């Protein structure tokens, strides 16, 4: 229920509606039916802040934000401010509405609608038909003067926020911002950056010289790195006693190599902070703290991931847990591997997408060998369509995609590189584990469970995985069957691929063993997965995944992680933290 709130609360609501535009810019506006993504964003945002106003009452007036200063990077400030000024009159009208659900408001705004042949979609408990219709009519009457101003007096049909004057430019700006997988700040264009976010050193080892395209993590030493650190591992110079370059003495025979994660949102470690989504947790102290950093990293946290994580968690208000990774273990094994990591993952990626993304991998003939973890955990069997089975990747096409990726990599990777194919996840546990649990959106009133969210997404055809999030067991079983078929294809490719330059192996998806370990200790399965979406492994799961994966890699392909460097203690004594990360 939306209550009247003051100007400071209005700023908070405005902020979230800018977030709506931010996450659902032009390239995905048409995604789904009945308003799809925009409808979902409108309903969630309105529902959250109706509850925030109800929970906090007068105290929410203390939640003040300088929206554009707090959220966005300097170059976006002007378009952000224009967007806020445009939206505020609409929001003033919305918050005056009492006794009307978030679903009704968004239908009344014509952001949500009912397409021909589709049913009306509701997240929150549906009102009676008469109440729903009268509520929509009330909202439309309230916003008509604004809509006449924005869209013209003869406007008809559904509306998009990105078509409103003042917001169109903002949507275009955001769409361009997230259109690349390369670092946004990369002065020498070597695909490595000296900055953290925006596909920077959170994703790839820090570039220790962003003005020289021949200096970056993983590069072979320049003249034994006597004069400068050509591969950014913090080891360079000359041992004056012996006259031998330190890089040669400490790393020359160590078989150092890099690690790269190539895949989807699981590999990127997608995480939506619960404090941004749960009305009971939202406050001026937690709400969208460090939002710029999080959004510039696309809600991914590769710096804490099982594959390329390297940092300790520094903001427990946004994410909690320990950090362990394949990279950290390879670095511990050989300190010459320092900074030699890459995370080339994209949310929603399928094997088709990876065929196109392979060019974003930064490795060539002048570089050290590379170990690649190639894992598309579920998107080849997960889709949003009603005929989900026919829209899954076939085993034949999957073979073609993965084989094509390996062939491309073989032509560009340094000799002795290794590709580890990771099996798909078995997501059959998701629905049974979560269906009857309250979702964060429904905890305050006890009215929205995960099964309601899954059904709502399915209704609008925006579900991330219709097959595994369906209430139909036979459909969930069929999805699992296809995932197993694609996993078997991964095994076949690994066992049959022949190359004189690189090697390929297969490792089972670690999640099944992670769940077994956790539950054997008395843990609950739901504790291992993100509270907001319910199926991405959370920070509790990440170090367990790293441990299981490491164990299996050592058994299956020990050559891919290299030997222990006997000079590690000497490296640490001479070079300390090697320049940090």
C-alpha positions in Angstrom: 0.0 0.0 0.0 1.4 3.4 -0.9 1.1 6.2 1.7 1.7 9.9 1.5 5.3 10.7 2.1 7.2 14.0 2.3 9.7 15.5 -0.1 12.7 13.6 1.4 10.9 10.3 0.9 10.1 11.5 -2.6 13.8 11.8 -3.4 14.2 8.2 -2.3 11.5 7.0 -4.6 12.9 9.1 -7.5 16.2 7.4 -6.9 14.7 4.0 -7.4 12.8 4.9 -10.5 16.1 6.1 -12.0 17.4 2.6 -11.0 14.4 1.2 -13.0 15.6 3.1 -16.1 19.2 2.2 -15.4 18.7 -1.6 -15.3 16.2 -1.7 -18.2 17.5 0.6 -20.8 16.6 0.5 -24.4 18.0 -2.7 -25.6 15.8 -4.8 -23.2 12.7 -2.7 -23.0 10.7 -5.0 -25.3 11.8 -8.1 -23.3 8.7 -10.2 -22.3 5.0 -9.6 -22.5 2.5 -7.4 -20.6 5.2 -4.8 -20.2 7.9 -7.4 -19.4 11.1 -6.0 -17.8 9.8 -2.5 -17.3 6.6 -3.7 -15.7 8.6 -5.9 -13.3 10.9 -3.0 -12.4 8.0 -0.6 -11.9 6.1 -3.2 -9.7 9.1 -4.1 -7.6 10.2 -0.5 -7.0 6.7 0.7 -6.2 6.1 -2.3 -3.9 9.4 -1.8 -2.0 8.8 1.8 -1.2 5.2 1.4 -0.4 6.5 -1.0 2.4 9.4 1.3 3.3 7.0 4.2 3.9 4.7 1.9 6.0 7.5 0.3 8.0 9.4 3.5 8.8 6.6 6.0 9.0 8.1 9.4 10.0 11.6 8.1 10.4 11.9 7.5 6.7 12.1 11.2 6.2 15.7 11.0 7.4 16.6 9.0 4.3 18.0 11.7 2.1 20.0 11.2 -1.0 21.7 13.5 -3.5 20.7 11.0 -6.2 23.0 11.9 -9.1 25.9 12.7 -6.9 25.6 9.5 -4.9 24.8 7.1 -7.6 26.4 7.9 -10.9 29.8 8.8 -12.4 30.5 12.5 -13.2 30.0 12.2 -17.0 26.4 11.1 -16.4 25.5 13.8 -13.9 23.6 16.2 -16.3 21.5 13.5 -17.9 20.7 12.0 -14.5 19.6 15.3 -13.1 17.3 15.9 -16.1 15.8 12.5 -15.6 15.1 13.1 -11.9 13.5 16.5 -12.6 11.3 14.8 -15.2 10.1 12.0 -13.0 9.4 13.9 -9.8 6.0 15.2 -10.8 4.9 11.7 -11.6 6.1 10.4 -8.3 4.3 13.1 -6.4 1.1 11.9 -7.9 1.8 8.2 -7.2 2.6 8.5 -3.5 -0.7 10.2 -2.9 -2.6 7.0 -3.8 -3.7 5.0 -0.8 -5.1 1.5 -0.8 -3.8 0.6 -4.2 -1.3 -2.2 -4.8 1.9 -1.8 -6.7 0.6 -4.0 -9.5 -2.4 -1.7 -9.9 -0.3 1.4 -10.0 2.0 0.1 -12.7 -1.0 -1.1 -14.8 -2.5 2.4 -14.3 0.7 4.0 -15.5 0.4 1.8 -18.7 3.9 0.5 -18.0 2.2 -2.8 -17.3 -0.6 -3.9 -19.6 -2.4 -7.0 -20.9 -1.3 -8.2 -24.3 -3.8 -10.0 -26.5 -4.2 -13.6 -25.5 -2.2 -13.1 -22.2 -3.4 -13.2 -18.6 -3.1 -10.3 -16.2 0.2 -10.8 -14.2 0.3 -10.0 -10.4 3.2 -10.1 -8.0 1.3 -9.1 -4.9 -2.0 -10.7 -3.9 -4.5 -9.7 -6.6 -7.4 -7.4 -5.7 -10.9 -8.1 -6.8 -11.6 -7.5 -10.5 -13.7 -4.4 -9.7 -11.2 -3.0 -7.3 -8.4 -3.6 -9.8 -10.3 -1.8 -12.6 -11.3 1.1 -10.5 -7.7 1.5 -9.2 -6.3 1.6 -12.7 -8.9 4.2 -13.6 -7.9 6.3 -10.6 -4.2 6.2 -11.4 -4.8 7.0 -15.1 -6.9 10.1 -14.1 -4.1 11.3 -11.8 -1.3 10.9 -14.4 -3.2 12.0 -17.5 -2.1 15.6 -17.5 1.6 14.6 -17.2 1.2 11.9 -19.9 -0.5 14.5 -22.2 2.5 16.7 -21.7 5.1 14.0 -22.3 3.5 11.9 -25.1 1.1 14.4 -26.6 -2.6 14.8 -26.1 -3.5 12.0 -28.5 -1.3 9.4 -27.0 -2.6 5.9 -26.8 -1.5 2.5 -25.7 1.4 1.5 -23.5 4.2 3.7 -22.5 7.9 3.4 -21.8 9.9 5.6 -19.3 12.7 5.7 -21.9 10.4 7.5 -24.3 9.8 10.4 -21.9 11.6 13.6 -22.8 14.5 14.0 -20.5 14.8 10.2 -19.9 15.5 9.1 -23.4 19.0 10.6 -23.3 19.7 8.9 -20.0 18.6 5.5 -21.3 20.8 5.9 -24.4 23.8 6.8 -22.2 23.3 3.8 -20.0 22.9 1.4 -22.9 26.2 2.6 -24.4 27.9 2.4 -21.0 27.3 -1.4 -20.7 27.7 -2.4 -24.3 31.3 -3.7 -24.0 33.2 -6.4 -22.1 36.5 -4.5 -22.4 37.7 -2.1 -19.6 36.1 1.3 -19.9 39.4 3.0 -18.9 42.2 1.4 -20.9 44.5 4.1 -22.2 46.9 1.7 -24.0 44.1 -0.6 -25.3 45.7 -3.8 -24.0 42.4 -4.9 -22.3 43.9 -4.3 -18.9 43.2 -1.3 -16.7 44.7 0.5 -13.7 41.1 1.2 -12.3 39.0 -1.3 -10.4 35.5 -1.1 -11.7 33.8 -1.0 -15.2 35.6 -4.2 -16.3 38.8 -3.0 -14.7 41.1 -4.8 -12.2 38.2 -6.4 -10.4 37.9 -8.4 -13.6 41.5 -8.6 -14.8 44.9 -8.2 -13.2 45.8 -4.6 -12.6 47.8 -2.9 -15.4 50.9 -1.5 -13.9 51.5 0.7 -16.9 48.4 1.9 -18.7 50.5 3.9 -21.2 52.4 1.0 -22.7 50.5 -1.8 -24.5 53.4 -4.2 -24.1 53.1 -4.1 -20.3 50.3 -6.1 -18.7 49.7 -9.1 -16.5 50.6 -12.4 -18.1 53.1 -11.0 -20.6 56.4 -12.8 -21.1 59.2 -10.9 -19.5 60.8 -8.0 -21.4 64.6 -8.7 -21.4 64.1 -10.6 -18.2 62.3 -7.6 -16.7 65.7 -6.1 -15.6 64.6 -2.5 -16.0 60.9 -2.6 -15.4 58.1 -5.0 -14.5 56.8 -6.0 -17.9 54.2 -8.5 -16.7 53.0 -6.7 -13.6 53.8 -9.6 -11.2 55.8 -7.3 -8.9 59.1 -9.1 -9.7 61.8 -7.2 -11.6 65.4 -5.9 -11.3 68.7 -7.6 -10.9 70.3 -9.7 -8.2 73.4 -7.7 -7.7 75.2 -10.6 -6.0 74.9 -13.0 -8.9 74.1 -10.7 -11.8 71.0 -12.8 -12.6 67.7 -11.0 -13.2 65.2 -11.7 -10.4 62.5 -12.7 -12.9 64.8 -15.3 -14.4 66.1 -16.6 -11.0 62.7 -16.7 -9.3 60.3 -17.4 -12.1 62.2 -18.6 -15.1 61.8 -22.3 -14.5 58.6 -22.1 -12.4 56.1 -22.7 -15.2 54.0 -19.8 -14.2 50.7 -19.3 -15.9 47.4 -17.4 -15.7 43.8 -18.3 -14.9 40.7 -17.1 -16.8 37.0 -17.7 -16.1 35.0 -17.7 -19.4 31.2 -18.0 -19.0 28.0 -16.5 -17.6 26.7 -14.8 -14.5 27.7 -17.7 -12.2 31.3 -17.3 -13.3 31.0 -13.5 -12.8 29.4 -14.0 -9.4 26.2 -12.1 -9.8 24.9 -10.7 -6.5 22.1 -8.2 -5.9 22.6 -6.8 -2.3 19.7 -7.8 -0.1 19.7 -4.4 1.7 18.7 -2.9 -1.6 15.7 -5.2 -2.0 14.3 -5.9 1.4 11.9 -3.2 2.7 12.8 -4.2 6.2 16.5 -3.5 5.7 16.4 -0.3 3.6 17.8 2.7 5.5 19.8 5.8 4.9 22.9 3.9 6.1 22.6 0.9 3.9 20.5 2.0 0.9 22.6 2.0 -2.3 25.9 2.4 -0.4 28.7 2.3 -2.9 26.1 2.0 -5.7 28.3 3.4 -8.4 30.9 0.7 -7.9 28.4 -2.1 -7.8 26.5 -0.9 -10.9 29.6 -0.3 -12.9 30.5 -3.9 -12.3 27.0 -4.9 -13.6 26.0 -6.3 -10.2 28.8 -8.8 -10.5 31.5 -9.4 -7.9 34.4 -11.2 -9.7 36.8 -10.0 -7.1 35.1 -12.3 -4.6 34.3 -15.2 -6.9 35.3 -18.8 -6.7 37.3 -18.4 -9.9 39.2 -15.1 -9.9 38.5 -13.8 -6.4 41.4 -12.0 -4.8 40.0 -9.5 -2.3 38.7 -9.8 1.3 35.1 -8.6 1.6 35.3 -5.0 2.7 31.6 -4.0 2.8 29.6 -6.6 4.8 26.6 -4.4 4.5 26.4 -5.3 0.8 27.9 -8.8 0.7 29.0 -11.2 3.5 31.3 -14.2 3.5 34.8 -15.5 3.0 36.9 -15.4 -0.2 38.8 -18.3 -1.8 39.4 -18.9 -5.5 41.3 -20.9 -8.0 43.4 -17.8 -8.7 44.4 -17.4 -5.1 45.4 -21.0 -4.9 47.4 -20.8 -8.1 49.1 -17.6 -6.8 49.9 -19.3 -3.5 51.3 -22.2 -5.4 53.5 -19.9 -7.5 53.9 -16.2 -6.6 55.1 -15.6 -10.1 51.4 -15.9 -11.1 50.6 -12.7 -9.2 47.9 -10.6 -11.0 47.6 -13.1 -13.8 43.8 -13.5 -13.8 40.9 -12.6 -16.1 37.2 -12.9 -15.7 35.5 -12.7 -19.1 31.9 -13.5 -18.1 28.7 -11.9 -19.0 25.3 -12.2 -17.3 22.9 -14.3 -19.3 25.6 -15.7 -21.6 24.9 -18.9 -23.6 27.3 -21.0 -25.6 26.2 -18.9 -28.6 27.2 -15.7 -26.8 30.6 -17.2 -25.9 31.3 -17.8 -29.5 31.1 -14.0 -30.0 32.8 -13.1 -26.7 35.9 -15.1 -27.2 37.7 -12.1 -28.7 37.5 -10.4 -25.3 40.1 -12.8 -24.0 43.5 -11.1 -23.7 46.1 -13.7 -24.5 48.5 -14.1 -27.3 51.7 -15.7 -28.5 53.8 -13.2 -26.5 52.2 -14.3 -23.2 52.5 -17.0 -20.6 50.4 -20.1 -20.9 46.8 -19.8 -19.7 44.3 -22.1 -18.0 40.7 -21.3 -19.0 37.7 -22.5 -17.0 35.0 -22.6 -19.6 31.5 -22.9 -17.9 28.0 -22.0 -19.2 26.2 -23.2 -16.1 22.6 -23.1 -17.2 21.7 -20.6 -19.8 21.7 -23.1 -22.7 18.8 -24.9 -21.0 17.3 -21.8 -19.3 15.1 -19.4 -21.2 11.9 -17.4 -20.8 9.7 -18.8 -23.5 6.4 -20.8 -22.9 7.8 -23.5 -25.4 11.0 -23.6 -23.3 12.1 -27.1 -24.4 12.2 -26.2 -28.1 14.2 -23.1 -27.2 16.9 -25.0 -25.4 20.3 -25.5 -27.1 20.4 -28.9 -28.8 23.3 -31.2 -28.1 24.4 -31.0 -31.7 24.4 -27.2 -31.7 26.1 -27.1 -28.2 28.9 -29.3 -29.6 29.3 -27.0 -32.5 29.5 -23.9 -30.3 31.9 -25.3 -27.7 34.1 -27.0 -30.3 34.2 -23.7 -32.3 35.3 -21.8 -29.2 38.1 -24.2 -28.5 39.3 -24.1 -32.1 39.4 -20.3 -32.0 41.3 -20.4 -28.7 43.8 -22.9 -30.0 44.8 -20.6 -32.8 45.5 -17.7 -30.4 46.6 -19.2 -27.0 50.2 -19.7 -26.1 51.5 -23.3 -26.2 50.9 -25.4 -23.1 47.7 -23.6 -22.3 44.8 -25.7 -20.9 41.0 -25.5 -21.2 38.9 -27.0 -18.5 35.3 -27.6 -19.5 32.9 -27.4 -16.6 29.7 -29.4 -16.7 26.3 -27.7 -16.5 24.5 -27.3 -13.1 21.7 -29.6 -12.2 19.1 -27.1 -11.1 16.4 -29.6 -10.2 16.7 -28.7 -6.5 15.8 -25.0 -6.9 12.0 -25.1 -7.0 11.5 -27.6 -4.2 14.0 -25.8 -2.0 12.5 -22.3 -2.4 8.9 -22.5 -3.6 7.2 -22.2 -0.1 9.8 -19.8 1.4 8.9 -16.1 1.7 10.7 -13.9 -0.7 12.3 -10.7 0.7 9.6 -8.7 -1.0 6.9 -10.6 0.9 8.6 -11.0 4.4 7.0 -7.9 6.0 3.4 -8.8 5.1 4.0 -12.5 4.6 2.3 -12.4 1.2 4.9 -13.1 -1.5 6.7 -16.5 -1.7 9.4 -17.5 -4.2 6.8 -19.5 -6.1 4.8 -16.3 -6.6 7.8 -14.5 -7.9 8.6 -17.4 -10.2 5.0 -17.5 -11.5 4.9 -13.8 -12.0 8.1 -13.8 -14.1 6.7 -16.8 -16.0 3.5 -14.9 -16.7 5.4 -11.9 -18.2 7.8 -14.2 -20.0 10.8 -12.7 -18.3 11.7 -15.7 -16.2 15.5 -16.5 -16.1 14.7 -20.2 -16.3 11.2 -21.4 -17.1 12.3 -25.0 -17.1 13.7 -25.2 -13.5 11.5 -22.5 -11.9 8.2 -24.0 -13.2 5.7 -25.6 -10.8 5.5 -28.4 -13.3 7.7 -31.3 -12.2 7.8 -32.9 -15.6 9.1 -29.7 -17.1 11.8 -29.4 -14.4 12.8 -33.0 -15.1 13.0 -32.4 -18.8 15.2 -29.4 -18.2 17.5 -31.5 -16.1 17.7 -34.2 -18.8 18.8 -31.6 -21.4 21.4 -30.2 -19.0 22.8 -33.7 -18.5 22.9 -34.2 -22.3 25.0 -31.0 -22.7 27.3 -32.0 -19.9 27.9 -35.4 -21.6 28.7 -33.4 -24.7 31.3 -31.4 -22.7 32.8 -34.7 -21.6 32.9 -36.0 -25.2 34.7 -32.9 -26.5 37.3 -33.1 -23.7 38.0 -36.7 -24.4 38.2 -36.5 -28.1 39.9 -33.2 -28.7 43.4 -33.6 -30.2 45.9 -30.8 -30.3 49.7 -30.5 -30.3 49.5 -27.0 -28.8 46.9 -27.0 -26.0 45.1 -29.6 -23.9 41.5 -29.9 -22.9 39.9 -31.7 -19.9 36.5 -32.0 -18.3 35.5 -31.3 -14.6 32.0 -31.9 -13.2 30.0 -29.0 -12.1 30.9 -28.4 -8.4 27.5 -27.4 -7.1 26.1 -30.9 -6.4 29.2 -31.7 -4.2 29.0 -28.2 -2.6 25.4 -28.9 -1.5 26.3 -32.3 -0.2 29.1 -30.9 1.9 27.0 -28.1 3.3 24.0 -30.2 4.2 26.2 -32.9 5.8 27.3 -30.2 8.3 23.6 -29.3 9.0 23.3 -26.4 6.7 20.2 -25.7 4.6 20.4 -25.6 0.8 18.8 -22.2 0.5 21.6 -20.7 2.5 24.0 -21.3 -0.4 22.0 -19.2 -2.9 21.2 -15.5 -3.4 18.2 -14.3 -1.4 17.0 -12.0 -4.1 17.0 -14.4 -7.1 17.2 -17.7 -5.4 19.6 -19.5 -7.7 23.0 -17.8 -8.0 25.6 -19.2 -5.6 26.1 -16.7 -2.8 29.3 -15.7 -0.9 28.8 -18.6 1.5 29.0 -21.0 -1.5 31.9 -19.3 -3.3 34.8 -20.6 -1.2 33.2 -24.1 -1.1 32.9 -24.1 -4.9 36.6 -23.1 -5.1 37.7 -25.9 -2.8 35.6 -28.6 -4.7 36.8 -27.3 -8.1 40.4 -27.2 -7.0 40.3 -30.7 -5.7 38.8 -32.0 -9.0 41.3 -30.0 -11.1 44.2 -31.4 -9.2 42.9 -34.9 -9.8 42.0 -34.4 -13.5 44.5 -31.9 -14.9 47.3 -31.1 -12.4 49.4 -29.7 -15.3 46.8 -26.9 -15.6 47.8 -25.4 -12.2 51.5 -25.8 -12.5 54.1 -26.9 -9.9 54.9 -25.3 -6.5 57.5 -22.7 -6.9 60.4 -23.4 -4.5 61.4 -19.7 -4.5 58.1 -18.5 -3.1 59.6 -17.6 0.3 62.4 -15.7 -1.3 59.9 -13.8 -3.5 57.9 -12.8 -0.5 61.0 -11.8 1.4 62.3 -9.6 -1.4 59.2 -8.2 -3.0 56.6 -8.3 -0.1 53.1 -8.1 -1.4 54.4 -7.6 -5.0 52.5 -4.3 -5.4 49.2 -5.7 -4.2 46.2 -6.1 -6.5 
